[in-house]
């Protein structure tokens, strides 16, 4: 296929993916669309230089150069965004509150099916929560647990700028030896540190709740862990976990000490690099960055 036809086809596919994703808000479609836009930019700019004879270099060389230009441009954008987040008043570990508005579950067929599946599997809603992430924007969370209260499923609804709603899951169990097992498919970058007694697996590609729940139970079985019932309600448990994450990441150098944050921002230079790396991994490969 000639480059102009390839570029045109990629543009059309990208537009179609964008339209579909405005309704379903799928992270996987977003990844595919980002790759397409990257290649369209690289090949399209190279084709323009070739057609108008702006640069006397082979097409593949120009494509490689513009491929790198996109990488550098997006790197600069992400780094500025991370720096802005660091100095902004937006909380990195927002506190949850009871959601008493009655709007904890969006009325959309694809989302209502998730609720019906949870009920069919014996899960019952424990609490409806919300957390403000800034500008009057809230993450709405609905927490379910099984009959034995040993497995909690946290369903988080994330509003998108185009008005669509994305849904993510986090499955949590506590064990008799004091460990916390967490299996989630969140695609929001974290890049920080977890407490030593937390065993976390992030799987942004696994968008199916039944598969994520099966994976969580398989992890418990493989580790020989004995899950125990939760002793506190989700609100207290989540806010305690948020405080613990803030404390651990401050001690390990991901965050500045509280008394330095007004002058230096919340995130240290090492922390900003880690966030930048995880943004790239999530945006283009759908996986969280791995750290020793």
Residue pairs with C-beta under 8 A, 6 or more apart in sequence:
1 9
3 43
3 46
3 47
3 59
4 47
6 43
7 40
7 43
7 44
7 47
10 36
10 39
10 40
10 43
11 40
13 36
14 33
14 36
14 37
14 40
17 29
17 32
17 33
17 36
18 33
20 26
20 29
21 29
21 30
21 33
21 164
22 162
22 163
22 164
23 164
24 110
24 164
25 158
25 160
25 164
25 165
25 166
25 167
26 166
26 207
27 166
27 187
27 204
27 207
27 282
27 286
28 205
28 207
28 286
30 283
31 283
31 284
31 285
31 286
34 283
34 284
35 284
38 67
38 70
39 67
41 66
41 70
42 63
42 64
42 66
42 67
42 69
42 70
43 63
43 66
45 62
45 66
45 69
46 59
46 62
46 63
46 65
46 66
47 59
48 54
49 55
49 57
49 62
50 59
50 62
55 62
57 65
75 276
78 276
78 279
78 280
79 272
79 276
82 267
82 272
82 275
82 276
82 279
83 265
83 272
85 92
85 266
85 267
86 265
86 266
86 267
86 272
87 265
87 266
88 134
89 134
90 133
90 134
91 132
91 133
91 134
92 246
92 255
92 266
92 267
93 242
93 243
93 245
93 246
94 131
94 132
94 133
94 139
94 242
95 131
95 239
95 242
96 129
96 130
96 131
96 141
96 235
96 238
96 239
96 242
97 129
97 130
97 131
97 235
98 127
98 128
98 129
98 130
98 235
99 128
99 129
99 130
99 140
99 141
100 128
101 130
103 140
104 128
104 129
104 130
104 140
104 141
104 142
105 111
105 112
105 115
105 128
105 140
105 142
105 157
106 157
106 165
108 165
111 157
111 165
111 167
114 155
114 167
114 209
115 142
117 209
117 210
118 144
118 153
118 155
118 209
121 146
122 146
122 147
123 144
123 145
123 146
123 153
124 144
124 145
124 147
125 142
125 143
125 144
126 143
126 144
126 145
126 152
126 233
126 234
127 142
127 143
127 233
127 234
127 235
128 140
128 141
128 142
128 143
129 140
129 141
129 142
129 143
129 234
129 235
129 238
130 138
130 139
130 140
130 141
131 138
131 139
131 141
132 138
133 139
137 159
138 159
139 156
139 157
139 158
140 156
140 157
141 154
141 155
141 156
141 157
141 238
142 154
142 155
142 157
143 152
143 153
143 154
143 155
143 234
144 152
144 153
144 155
145 151
145 152
145 153
145 230
148 227
148 229
149 229
149 230
150 173
150 174
150 227
150 228
150 229
150 230
151 171
151 172
151 173
151 213
151 216
151 217
151 227
152 171
152 172
152 173
152 230
152 234
153 169
153 170
153 171
153 209
153 213
154 169
154 170
154 171
154 172
154 184
154 234
154 238
155 167
155 168
155 169
156 167
156 168
156 169
156 170
156 186
157 165
157 166
157 167
158 165
158 166
158 167
158 168
158 188
159 165
160 166
168 184
168 185
168 186
168 187
168 188
169 184
169 185
169 209
169 212
170 182
170 183
170 184
170 185
170 186
171 182
171 183
171 184
171 212
171 213
171 216
172 180
172 181
172 182
173 180
173 181
173 216
173 220
173 225
173 227
174 180
174 181
174 227
174 228
174 230
175 181
175 220
175 225
175 226
175 227
175 228
176 225
176 226
176 227
176 228
177 225
178 197
179 197
179 198
179 199
179 225
180 195
180 197
180 198
180 199
180 241
181 199
181 216
181 219
181 220
181 223
181 225
181 227
182 198
182 199
182 200
182 201
183 200
183 201
183 203
183 212
183 215
183 216
183 219
184 200
184 201
184 202
184 203
184 212
185 202
185 203
185 204
185 205
185 206
185 207
185 212
186 202
186 204
187 204
187 282
187 286
188 282
189 275
189 278
189 279
189 282
189 288
190 202
190 278
190 288
191 254
191 271
191 274
191 275
191 277
191 278
191 288
191 289
192 245
192 248
192 249
192 254
192 255
192 271
192 274
193 248
193 249
193 252
193 254
194 200
194 245
194 248
195 244
195 245
195 248
199 219
199 223
201 215
201 219
202 287
202 288
203 212
203 215
204 282
204 286
204 287
204 288
205 286
205 287
206 212
206 215
220 227
230 237
232 240
246 255
249 255
249 271
250 256
250 257
250 258
253 268
253 270
253 271
254 267
254 268
254 270
254 271
254 274
255 261
255 266
255 267
255 268
255 271
256 264
256 265
256 266
256 267
256 268
267 275
274 289
274 291
277 289
278 288
278 289
281 287
281 288
281 289
282 288
